[in-house]
Amino acid sequence: MMTQDRDVRGKKFYFSLCAFALLCSCLLFSGCGYTTSSMLPKSIKTIRVEPFKNSIDFATGTSRNLYLPLLEVQARNAVIDRFVFDGNLKVVELHEADLILSGELISYERSGLRFTDDDDVEEYRVHVTVSFKLIKAKSEEVSWIEPGFVGETTYFVSGPSVTTEESAVDEALLDLARRIVERTIEDW
């Protein structure tokens, strides 16, 4: 009788263990997690990212509006790379495009965020602002316009987490590109 009870308990344990493993497998393979699924219509599969125009107004005389050579090229490349990484739209030449994304670099600003006791800047915030327009290629209908899309990040110039302005600009451009791609594929 004792052996029979042990066998029943062993079978119940084995069954419970198998059910638990099956449940874990279902959760693991069911895609629990964050995904950016496309809200694009099935007919839209390609995009052309036009070369960005640099319209930063340096004549204003403000110390916050800075010039970085070829920033508009870096911004466009970051957006293209993000579309490729995302995979919902294929980046193509103009004659193949379902959508056309054009951009205009409006500003690059660096402002002090955290200061030392001597009023030296310890941490900066970087903003890259771009105006965008998305057009349906065949109908030339404007899908959306964003007059001031911003990518931003911060960086330290002193302390244990020192980084460079160049790497901060790269991070701000990645942030900008992520936001643009999400705006493009999710707002339909």
C-alpha positions in Angstrom: 0.0 0.0 0.0 2.9 2.3 0.8 4.5 1.7 -2.5 1.3 2.4 -4.3 0.8 5.8 -2.5 4.4 6.7 -3.4 3.8 5.8 -7.1 0.6 8.0 -7.1 2.5 11.0 -5.5 5.4 10.5 -8.0 3.0 10.5 -10.9 1.2 13.7 -9.6 4.6 15.3 -9.1 5.7 14.3 -12.6 2.4 15.6 -14.1 2.7 18.9 -12.2 6.3 19.3 -13.3 5.4 18.7 -17.0 2.4 21.1 -16.7 4.7 23.8 -15.2 7.3 23.2 -18.0 4.6 23.5 -20.6 3.3 26.7 -19.1 6.8 28.2 -19.0 7.3 27.2 -22.6 4.1 28.8 -23.7 4.9 32.0 -22.0 8.4 32.0 -23.4 7.4 31.4 -27.0 4.2 33.5 -26.9 6.1 36.7 -27.3 5.6 38.1 -23.9 7.5 41.3 -24.1 7.6 44.6 -25.9 7.3 44.7 -29.7 6.7 47.5 -32.2 4.3 45.9 -34.5 3.5 48.0 -37.6 0.2 49.7 -38.0 1.0 50.4 -41.6 -1.4 49.3 -44.3 -0.4 46.2 -46.2 0.2 48.2 -49.3 3.0 50.3 -47.7 6.3 48.4 -47.6 9.0 50.9 -48.6 10.3 54.3 -47.7 12.7 56.8 -49.1 14.6 59.0 -46.6 15.5 62.2 -48.4 18.8 64.0 -47.6 18.2 66.4 -44.7 18.5 70.1 -45.1 20.5 72.1 -42.6 18.5 75.2 -41.6 20.2 76.0 -38.3 20.1 79.8 -37.9 23.5 80.8 -36.7 22.8 84.5 -37.2 20.7 84.6 -34.0 23.9 85.0 -31.9 22.7 82.6 -29.2 25.4 80.4 -27.7 22.9 77.5 -27.4 22.5 77.1 -31.2 25.8 75.4 -32.2 27.2 74.2 -35.4 28.4 70.6 -35.9 29.7 69.9 -39.4 27.6 67.4 -41.3 25.1 66.9 -38.5 22.2 66.7 -41.0 24.0 63.8 -42.7 24.5 62.0 -39.4 20.8 62.5 -38.6 19.6 61.1 -41.9 22.0 58.1 -41.5 20.7 57.4 -38.0 17.1 57.4 -39.3 18.0 55.1 -42.2 19.8 52.7 -39.8 16.8 52.7 -37.5 14.4 51.8 -40.3 16.7 49.0 -41.3 17.0 47.8 -37.7 13.2 48.0 -37.2 12.5 46.0 -40.4 8.9 47.1 -41.0 9.8 49.3 -43.9 12.5 48.7 -46.5 14.6 51.8 -47.3 14.7 52.3 -51.1 15.4 54.8 -53.8 12.8 57.4 -54.7 11.2 55.6 -57.7 10.5 52.5 -55.6 9.1 54.2 -52.5 5.6 54.0 -51.1 6.5 56.8 -48.5 8.9 59.7 -48.7 10.3 61.1 -45.5 12.0 64.5 -45.7 13.7 66.3 -42.9 15.2 69.7 -42.0 17.7 70.2 -39.2 16.4 73.1 -37.1 18.8 73.2 -34.2 21.5 71.7 -32.2 21.6 72.9 -28.6 23.8 72.1 -25.6 22.8 73.5 -22.3 24.2 73.1 -18.8 22.2 70.8 -16.6 24.3 70.2 -13.5 27.0 72.5 -12.1 29.8 72.2 -9.6 30.1 74.5 -6.5 32.4 76.7 -8.7 29.6 77.1 -11.3 31.5 74.9 -13.8 29.3 72.7 -15.9 29.4 69.1 -14.8 26.6 67.7 -17.0 25.1 68.9 -20.3 21.9 68.2 -22.0 22.0 67.9 -25.8 19.0 68.5 -28.1 18.8 67.8 -31.8 15.6 69.2 -33.3 14.4 68.3 -36.8 11.3 69.1 -38.7 9.8 66.2 -40.7 7.2 65.5 -43.3 6.0 62.1 -44.4 4.4 61.9 -47.9 2.6 59.1 -49.7 4.7 58.8 -52.9 1.9 57.8 -55.3 -0.7 60.3 -54.3 1.7 63.0 -53.0 -0.6 63.3 -50.0 1.0 64.5 -46.8 0.5 61.9 -44.1 1.9 64.0 -41.3 4.2 66.9 -40.5 6.2 67.3 -37.3 7.6 70.8 -37.0 9.9 70.2 -34.0 10.9 66.6 -33.4 13.6 66.3 -30.7 16.2 63.7 -29.9 18.0 64.3 -26.6 20.5 62.9 -24.1 22.8 64.1 -21.3 26.5 63.7 -20.8 29.0 64.4 -18.0 32.2 66.4 -18.5 33.5 65.6 -15.0 33.1 62.9 -12.4 33.1 59.1 -12.8 30.8 59.0 -15.8 32.7 61.3 -18.2 31.7 61.1 -21.9 32.3 63.2 -24.9 30.0 65.6 -26.7 30.5 63.5 -29.9 29.1 60.3 -28.2 26.3 62.3 -26.7 25.3 63.6 -30.1 25.3 60.0 -31.4 23.0 59.1 -28.5 20.7 62.0 -29.2 20.5 61.0 -32.9 19.7 57.5 -31.9 16.9 58.8 -29.7 15.6 61.0 -32.5 15.7 58.2 -35.1 13.9 55.8 -32.7 11.1 58.4 -32.2 10.8 59.1 -35.9 10.6 55.4 -36.9 8.0 54.7 -34.2 6.0 57.7 -35.3 6.1 56.5 -38.9 5.1 52.9 -38.4 2.6 53.3 -35.5 0.5 56.2 -36.5 -1.8 54.8 -39.1 
